[in-house]
């Protein structure tokens, strides 16, 4: 027989461990990303996402200069070891700055809005102010509501 209390306790421990890991990965990515953006003369990054129906994705990543003009995301490769530290898997999948920005967005959503892509989903953006070194996740959660009435006549 399955001990549901033990299963739930194990699940809670794993969830707490994952949350700790996600926070660490976010911090590492922030450390890796900021200098690359500064070196490229990027003042602001806007990473837009949208999801619903159990599917979602980063839709657009826009880099802006100090004058507000769009700048192409630099094709910068992370140095050896940075990708491993950032994604904690030991893999070398995370190669470019663009991939790091996308990964940061997914991790931020996992941390602060788990299930952002489920049912009616959500949309929003992660905004990075490079000079201020701030990362702000704006998320609009969508939902279907009903206002039911029953009246006996």
N, CA, C and O of each residue as an XYZ file, in Angstrom:
612
protein
N       0.841     -1.182      0.000
C       0.000      0.000      0.000
C       0.889      1.250      0.000
O       1.941      1.278      0.639
N       0.463      2.242     -0.700
C       1.214      3.489     -0.790
C       0.900      4.364      0.415
O      -0.260      4.575      0.767
N       1.955      4.864      1.034
C       1.800      5.793      2.159
C       1.733      7.209      1.580
O       2.761      7.820      1.289
N       0.526      7.713      1.419
C       0.326      9.014      0.767
C       1.002     10.138      1.541
O       1.483     11.095      0.935
N       1.048     10.042      2.854
C       1.716     11.065      3.651
C       3.210     11.109      3.339
O       3.793     12.187      3.228
N       3.828      9.932      3.199
C       5.248      9.870      2.864
C       5.493     10.393      1.457
O       6.479     11.091      1.218
N       4.609     10.063      0.525
C       4.727     10.552     -0.857
C       4.639     12.072     -0.880
O       5.443     12.732     -1.538
N       3.676     12.622     -0.173
C       3.497     14.076     -0.142
C       4.669     14.773      0.546
O       5.093     15.844      0.112
N       5.189     14.180      1.606
C       6.343     14.754      2.295
C       7.563     14.756      1.383
O       8.306     15.736      1.336
N       7.771     13.650      0.653
C       8.882     13.571     -0.293
C       8.723     14.615     -1.403
O       9.687     15.269     -1.800
N       7.501     14.758     -1.890
C       7.218     15.750     -2.923
C       7.535     17.160     -2.425
O       8.146     17.950     -3.146
N       7.128     17.477     -1.211
C       7.383     18.802     -0.638
C       8.884     19.071     -0.512
O       9.341     20.182     -0.777
N       9.645     18.057     -0.110
C      11.097     18.208      0.006
C      11.708     18.470     -1.364
O      12.552     19.354     -1.511
N      11.284     17.702     -2.369
C      11.816     17.899     -3.727
C      11.448     19.266     -4.290
O      12.264     19.902     -4.958
N      10.241     19.716     -4.027
C       9.819     21.044     -4.491
C      10.676     22.131     -3.845
O      11.093     23.073     -4.519
N      10.937     22.009     -2.568
C      11.775     22.998     -1.878
C      13.190     22.982     -2.437
O      13.795     24.040     -2.610
N      13.722     21.810     -2.721
C      15.058     21.717     -3.308
C      15.089     22.355     -4.695
O      16.036     23.063     -5.036
N      14.054     22.103     -5.488
C      13.990     22.695     -6.834
C      13.902     24.205     -6.747
O      14.557     24.904     -7.521
N      13.109     24.723     -5.828
C      12.993     26.170     -5.691
C      14.331     26.800     -5.313
O      14.681     27.863     -5.826
N      15.068     26.163     -4.435
C      16.397     26.651     -4.059
C      17.321     26.644     -5.271
O      18.066     27.597     -5.498
N      17.267     25.576     -6.040
C      18.094     25.467     -7.242
C      17.736     26.561     -8.246
O      18.627     27.184     -8.824
N      16.452     26.798     -8.456
C      16.009     27.824     -9.411
C      16.501     29.197     -8.986
O      16.982     29.963     -9.821
N      16.392     29.521     -7.707
C      16.872     30.818     -7.210
C      18.361     30.969     -7.480
O      18.809     32.033     -7.907
N      19.131     29.916     -7.235
C      20.572     29.960     -7.483
C      20.870     30.132     -8.967
O      21.757     30.902     -9.335
N      20.138     29.422     -9.822
C      20.345     29.528    -11.265
C      20.015     30.935    -11.760
O      20.730     31.479    -12.601
N      18.948     31.519    -11.248
C      18.583     32.885    -11.630
C      19.701     33.849    -11.261
O      20.094     34.686    -12.074
N      20.210     33.736    -10.052
C      21.282     34.639     -9.618
C      22.525     34.481    -10.479
O      23.155     35.473    -10.843
N      22.883     33.246    -10.809
C      24.057     33.005    -11.644
C      23.860     33.579    -13.045
O      24.777     34.185    -13.600
N      22.692     33.398    -13.611
C      22.423     33.942    -14.942
C      22.491     35.469    -14.936
O      23.021     36.070    -15.870
N      21.968     36.084    -13.908
C      22.040     37.543    -13.813
C      23.498     38.009    -13.819
O      23.836     38.998    -14.469
N      24.355     37.291    -13.091
C      25.776     37.638    -13.022
C      26.436     37.474    -14.388
O      27.291     38.276    -14.764
N      26.049     36.445    -15.128
C      26.629     36.171    -16.446
C      26.130     37.166    -17.495
O      26.896     37.612    -18.350
N      24.853     37.506    -17.425
C      24.208     38.312    -18.465
C      24.581     39.788    -18.417
O      24.893     40.376    -19.453
N      24.556     40.393    -17.243
C      24.741     41.851    -17.147
C      26.012     42.380    -17.823
O      25.924     43.329    -18.603
N      27.173     41.811    -17.558
C      28.378     42.359    -18.207
C      28.333     42.269    -19.726
O      28.853     43.146    -20.416
N      27.710     41.204    -20.256
C      27.616     41.051    -21.713
C      26.726     42.140    -22.310
O      27.027     42.686    -23.371
N      25.640     42.446    -21.625
C      24.753     43.507    -22.102
C      25.444     44.862    -22.030
O      25.331     45.668    -22.954
N      26.153     45.114    -20.945
C      26.888     46.377    -20.794
C      27.933     46.527    -21.893
O      28.050     47.592    -22.499
N      28.694     45.465    -22.152
C      29.734     45.501    -23.181
C      29.164     45.788    -24.566
O      29.833     46.396    -25.402
N      27.922     45.350    -24.812
C      27.283     45.542    -26.112
C      26.570     46.889    -26.224
O      25.995     47.189    -27.271
N      26.596     47.705    -25.170
C      25.922     49.006    -25.209
C      24.413     48.907    -25.109
O      23.699     49.810    -25.546
N      23.930     47.837    -24.547
C      22.488     47.648    -24.396
C      22.052     48.240    -23.061
O      22.625     47.938    -22.014
N      21.028     49.088    -23.117
C      20.532     49.754    -21.917
C      19.332     49.037    -21.308
O      19.100     49.107    -20.101
N      18.568     48.341    -22.164
C      17.323     47.718    -21.700
C      17.031     46.493    -22.559
O      17.281     46.479    -23.765
N      16.498     45.477    -21.910
C      16.070     44.273    -22.625
C      14.627     43.988    -22.231
O      14.277     44.026    -21.051
N      13.800     43.705    -23.220
C      12.395     43.350    -23.000
C      12.164     41.971    -23.594
O      12.257     41.787    -24.808
N      11.864     41.003    -22.739
C      11.665     39.630    -23.170
C      10.194     39.293    -22.963
O       9.729     39.178    -21.829
N       9.463     39.134    -24.068
C       8.021     38.900    -23.998
C       7.705     37.405    -24.083
O       8.340     36.659    -24.829
N       6.706     36.988    -23.299
C       6.276     35.601    -23.293
C       4.763     35.539    -23.349
O       4.075     36.494    -22.988
N       4.247     34.396    -23.808
C       2.808     34.187    -23.865
C       2.552     32.684    -23.805
O       3.303     31.892    -24.375
N       1.491     32.307    -23.113
C       1.172     30.894    -23.027
C      -0.264     30.662    -22.626
O      -0.867     31.466    -21.915
N      -0.809     29.542    -23.096
C      -2.146     29.086    -22.688
C      -2.345     27.679    -23.220
O      -1.584     27.215    -24.069
N      -3.362     27.006    -22.723
C      -3.680     25.675    -23.211
C      -2.562     24.670    -23.000
O      -2.375     23.762    -23.810
N      -1.821     24.831    -21.915
C      -0.716     23.941    -21.550
C       0.519     24.095    -22.439
O       1.345     23.186    -22.519
N       0.642     25.226    -23.095
C       1.808     25.486    -23.929
C       2.160     26.964    -23.819
O       1.276     27.815    -23.713
N       3.429     27.257    -23.845
C       3.839     28.655    -23.778
C       5.278     28.802    -24.207
O       6.038     27.833    -24.227
N       5.652     30.036    -24.552
C       7.007     30.258    -25.039
C       7.410     31.713    -24.894
O       6.572     32.608    -24.788
N       8.720     31.920    -24.894
C       9.251     33.264    -25.041
C       9.006     33.622    -26.498
O       9.432     32.905    -27.404
N       8.321     34.729    -26.716
C       7.924     35.119    -28.066
C       8.915     36.074    -28.729
O       9.111     36.039    -29.944
N       9.541     36.935    -27.907
C      10.375     37.989    -28.490
C      11.351     38.501    -27.442
O      11.020     38.610    -26.261
N      12.547     38.810    -27.891
C      13.558     39.414    -27.034
C      14.072     40.656    -27.757
O      14.682     40.554    -28.822
N      13.824     41.828    -27.174
C      14.214     43.090    -27.801
C      15.270     43.762    -26.941
O      15.062     43.993    -25.750
N      16.393     44.069    -27.548
C      17.465     44.799    -26.873
C      17.422     46.248    -27.358
O      17.291     46.510    -28.553
N      17.534     47.176    -26.423
C      17.440     48.597    -26.750
C      18.682     49.333    -26.261
O      19.219     49.043    -25.193
N      19.122     50.294    -27.071
C      20.237     51.139    -26.676
C      19.749     52.271    -25.786
O      18.554     52.382    -25.511
N      20.677     53.113    -25.334
C      20.324     54.239    -24.460
C      19.362     55.202    -25.136
O      18.592     55.878    -24.454
N      19.389     55.279    -26.463
C      18.504     56.169    -27.211
C      17.143     55.535    -27.495
O      16.286     56.162    -28.118
N      16.941     54.298    -27.042
C      15.676     53.610    -27.240
C      15.597     52.846    -28.555
O      14.598     52.181    -28.827
N      16.632     52.935    -29.362
C      16.644     52.233    -30.639
C      16.946     50.754    -30.426
O      17.722     50.377    -29.547
N      16.321     49.940    -31.243
C      16.522     48.499    -31.155
C      17.936     48.125    -31.608
O      18.454     48.651    -32.593
N      18.534     47.212    -30.868
C      19.867     46.703    -31.169
C      19.750     45.182    -31.249
O      19.068     44.560    -30.435
N      20.411     44.600    -32.223
C      20.397     43.138    -32.311
C      21.067     42.547    -31.078
O      22.071     43.064    -30.590
N      20.496     41.461    -30.589
C      21.107     40.778    -29.453
C      22.475     40.280    -29.905
O      22.581     39.567    -30.904
N      23.511     40.651    -29.177
C      24.850     40.257    -29.620
C      25.027     38.744    -29.660
O      24.538     38.020    -28.792
N      25.728     38.290    -30.675
C      26.014     36.867    -30.809
C      27.248     36.564    -29.980
O      28.338     36.341    -30.507
N      27.049     36.564    -28.669
C      28.139     36.369    -27.720
C      28.055     34.961    -27.160
O      26.989     34.513    -26.740
N      29.173     34.272    -27.158
C      29.235     32.945    -26.566
C      29.706     33.076    -25.135
O      30.665     33.792    -24.847
N      29.019     32.374    -24.229
C      29.433     32.390    -22.836
C      30.765     31.674    -22.709
O      31.036     30.728    -23.448
N      31.589     32.113    -21.787
C      32.890     31.505    -21.580
C      32.750     30.098    -21.033
O      31.727     29.747    -20.446
N      33.782     29.297    -21.229
C      33.780     27.929    -20.719
C      33.428     27.922    -19.240
O      33.978     28.691    -18.452
N      32.510     27.048    -18.879
C      32.140     26.896    -17.478
C      30.960     27.746    -17.060
O      30.261     27.390    -16.112
N      30.711     28.867    -17.741
C      29.594     29.732    -17.343
C      28.257     29.042    -17.560
O      27.363     29.126    -16.717
N      28.123     28.364    -18.683
C      26.861     27.687    -18.960
C      26.609     26.598    -17.928
O      25.488     26.441    -17.445
N      27.649     25.848    -17.591
C      27.493     24.789    -16.604
C      27.043     25.345    -15.263
O      26.170     24.774    -14.608
N      27.639     26.461    -14.856
C      27.259     27.067    -13.578
C      25.832     27.590    -13.628
O      25.090     27.480    -12.652
N      25.449     28.161    -14.767
C      24.139     28.788    -14.867
C      23.003     27.772    -14.899
O      21.962     27.995    -14.280
N      23.186     26.652    -15.614
C      22.060     25.725    -15.686
C      22.206     24.511    -14.773
O      21.303     23.677    -14.712
N      23.314     24.400    -14.073
C      23.548     23.386    -13.038
C      23.385     21.944    -13.507
O      23.335     21.029    -12.685
N      23.302     21.735    -14.805
C      23.141     20.372    -15.280
C      24.468     19.781    -15.708
O      24.573     18.572    -15.909
N      25.475     20.615    -15.847
C      26.754     20.150    -16.346
C      26.757     20.054    -17.854
O      27.742     19.622    -18.453
N      25.651     20.459    -18.476
C      25.590     20.389    -19.928
C      26.152     21.673    -20.522
O      26.327     22.678    -19.834
N      26.423     21.609    -21.795
C      26.945     22.789    -22.483
C      25.894     23.356    -23.428
O      26.240     24.024    -24.402
N      24.630     23.104    -23.160
C      23.567     23.551    -24.049
C      23.422     25.066    -24.097
O      23.065     25.615    -25.139
N      23.683     25.731    -23.023
C      23.496     27.170    -22.948
C      24.745     27.851    -23.489
O      25.731     28.003    -22.767
N      24.713     28.264    -24.758
C      25.906     28.800    -25.396
C      25.871     30.311    -25.596
O      26.878     30.991    -25.396
N      24.732     30.828    -25.983
C      24.691     32.229    -26.395
C      23.996     33.114    -25.359
O      23.291     32.635    -24.471
N      24.215     34.397    -25.500
C      23.547     35.371    -24.637
C      22.035     35.283    -24.816
O      21.293     35.358    -23.837
N      21.574     35.127    -26.048
C      20.137     34.991    -26.313
C      19.531     33.810    -25.588
O      18.435     33.912    -25.035
N      20.236     32.687    -25.585
C      19.751     31.502    -24.878
C      19.726     31.738    -23.373
O      18.818     31.273    -22.683
N      20.716     32.455    -22.866
C      20.764     32.757    -21.429
C      19.594     33.652    -21.033
O      19.001     33.456    -19.973
N      19.255     34.631    -21.873
C      18.119     35.516    -21.591
C      16.811     34.723    -21.582
O      15.954     34.933    -20.724
N      16.672     33.824    -22.533
C      15.467     32.988    -22.599
C      15.380     32.071    -21.380
O      14.315     31.938    -20.777
N      16.489     31.444    -21.017
C      16.510     30.557    -19.851
C      16.171     31.322    -18.573
O      15.442     30.817    -17.720
N      16.697     32.532    -18.444
C      16.393     33.362    -17.282
C      14.892     33.624    -17.188
O      14.322     33.586    -16.098
N      14.257     33.887    -18.317
C      12.819     34.148    -18.331
C      12.036     32.910    -17.887
O      11.125     33.011    -17.065
N      12.388     31.757    -18.424
C      11.684     30.530    -18.034
C      11.877     30.214    -16.556
O      10.941     29.781    -15.884
N      13.070     30.426    -16.056
C      13.321     30.182    -14.628
C      12.536     31.157    -13.756
O      11.981     30.765    -12.730
N      12.489     32.418    -14.158
C      11.727     33.416    -13.395
C      10.244     33.050    -13.366
O       9.584     33.191    -12.337
N       9.728     32.579    -14.497
C       8.330     32.153    -14.537
C       8.106     30.925    -13.664
O       7.107     30.844    -12.949
N       9.016     29.983    -13.719
C       8.894     28.797    -12.866
C       8.882     29.186    -11.393
O       8.119     28.633    -10.601
N       9.727     30.131    -11.038
C       9.865     30.543     -9.632
C       8.655     31.340     -9.142
O       8.150     31.106     -8.044
N       8.198     32.282     -9.965
C       7.185     33.233     -9.489
C       5.776     32.981    -10.011
O       4.804     33.428     -9.402
N       5.653     32.273    -11.128
C       4.327     31.999    -11.704
C       4.266     30.589    -12.275
O       4.040     30.417    -13.473
N       4.466     29.573    -11.427
C       4.408     28.210    -11.946
C       3.034     27.932    -12.546
O       2.008     28.327    -11.992
N       3.031     27.252    -13.680
C       1.770     26.983    -14.364
C       1.302     28.147    -15.213
O       0.132     28.211    -15.589
N       2.204     29.069    -15.520
C       1.855     30.265    -16.295
C       1.255     29.929    -17.652
O       0.563     30.758    -18.243
N       1.509     28.736    -18.150
C       1.057     28.346    -19.476
C      -0.204     27.485    -19.446
O      -0.704     27.095    -20.501
N      -0.719     27.187    -18.273
C      -1.832     26.248    -18.139
C      -3.178     26.969    -18.287
O      -3.334     28.121    -17.883
N      -4.141     26.256    -18.878
C      -5.513     26.746    -19.077
C      -5.515     28.072    -19.830
O      -4.997     28.128    -20.945
N      -6.074     29.139    -19.267
C      -6.123     30.424    -19.969
C      -4.749     31.074    -20.056
O      -4.541     31.988    -20.854
N      -3.816     30.607    -19.240
C      -2.426     31.036    -19.336
C      -2.156     32.443    -18.859
O      -2.896     33.011    -18.055
N      -1.080     32.983    -19.377
C      -0.663     34.332    -19.018
C       0.268     34.870    -20.088
O       0.719     34.148    -20.977
N       0.539     36.148    -19.974
C       1.468     36.798    -20.883
C       2.174     37.899    -20.099
O       1.745     38.270    -19.006
N       3.237     38.406    -20.655
C       3.952     39.482    -19.990
C       5.353     39.610    -20.518
O       5.667     39.194    -21.634
N       6.200     40.205    -19.677
C       7.580     40.396    -20.098
C       8.509     40.486    -18.901
O       8.120     40.871    -17.799
N       9.743     40.117    -19.164
C      10.834     40.320    -18.219
C      11.615     41.507    -18.752
O      12.100     41.481    -19.883
N      11.738     42.549    -17.937
C      12.438     43.764    -18.353
C      13.724     43.891    -17.554
O      13.716     43.847    -16.324
N      14.821     44.048    -18.268
C      16.125     44.220    -17.636
C      16.593     45.644    -17.900
O      16.763     46.046    -19.051
N      16.802     46.406    -16.828
C      17.417     47.733    -16.917
C      18.891     47.522    -16.608
O      19.266     47.296    -15.457
N      19.713     47.596    -17.625
C      21.118     47.232    -17.496
C      21.858     48.186    -16.568
O      22.617     47.738    -15.708
N      21.655     49.490    -16.722
C      22.363     50.474    -15.895
C      22.015     50.319    -14.417
O      22.884     50.427    -13.552
N      20.757     50.068    -14.138
C      20.298     49.917    -12.752
C      20.478     48.487    -12.238
O      20.330     48.225    -11.045
N      20.795     47.574    -13.144
C      20.947     46.159    -12.797
C      19.675     45.607    -12.144
O      19.734     44.885    -11.148
N      18.525     45.963    -12.729
C      17.253     45.469    -12.214
C      16.616     44.517    -13.219
O      16.752     44.676    -14.432
N      15.926     43.539    -12.685
C      15.226     42.535    -13.472
C      13.799     42.510    -12.934
O      13.581     42.140    -11.780
N      12.819     42.902    -13.759
C      11.430     42.970    -13.306
C      10.576     42.080    -14.197
O      10.543     42.249    -15.416
N       9.884     41.129    -13.571
C       8.991     40.230    -14.283
C       7.567     40.745    -14.134
O       7.029     40.791    -13.029
N       6.963     41.129    -15.248
C       5.559     41.545    -15.273
C       4.764     40.414    -15.908
O       5.062     39.993    -17.025
N       3.753     39.922    -15.200
C       2.986     38.782    -15.676
C       1.495     39.058    -15.501
O       1.036     39.377    -14.405
N       0.751     38.931    -16.594
C      -0.703     39.088    -16.553
C      -1.330     37.704    -16.645
O      -1.261     37.045    -17.682
N      -1.939     37.274    -15.550
C      -2.573     35.963    -15.502
C      -3.986     36.068    -16.062
O      -4.766     36.926    -15.650
N      -4.309     35.185    -17.008
C      -5.638     35.195    -17.617
C      -6.496     34.099    -16.980
O      -5.983     33.051    -16.588
N      -7.797     34.346    -16.879
C      -8.700     33.338    -16.347
C     -10.106     33.568    -16.880
O     -10.482     34.681    -17.250
N     -10.857     32.500    -16.906
C     -12.256     32.567    -17.295
C     -13.079     32.621    -16.014
O     -12.850     31.847    -15.085
N     -14.012     33.518    -15.975
C     -14.861     33.650    -14.794
C     -16.325     33.533    -15.203
O     -16.699     33.815    -16.341
N     -17.127     33.114    -14.254
C     -18.567     33.088    -14.485
C     -19.248     33.807    -13.330
O     -18.732     33.845    -12.213
N     -20.374     34.355    -13.604
C     -21.187     35.011    -12.587
C     -22.567     34.363    -12.693
O     -23.416     34.797    -13.472
N     -22.766     33.332    -11.905
C     -23.983     32.513    -12.014
C     -25.074     33.021    -11.085
O     -24.817     33.468     -9.967
N     -26.304     32.937    -11.589
C     -27.469     33.343    -10.810
C     -28.558     32.291    -10.948
O     -28.737     31.695    -12.010
N     -29.271     32.076     -9.871
C     -30.410     31.173     -9.883
C     -31.535     31.847     -9.123
O     -31.386     32.214     -7.957
N     -32.647     32.001     -9.789
C     -33.778     32.684     -9.160
C     -35.038     31.846     -9.305
O     -35.428     31.469    -10.411
N     -35.659     31.564     -8.185
C     -36.929     30.850     -8.238
C     -38.041     31.869     -8.405
O     -38.118     32.857     -7.675
N     -38.891     31.612     -9.371
C     -39.996     32.544     -9.645
C     -41.319     31.986     -9.181
O     -42.351     32.639     -9.334
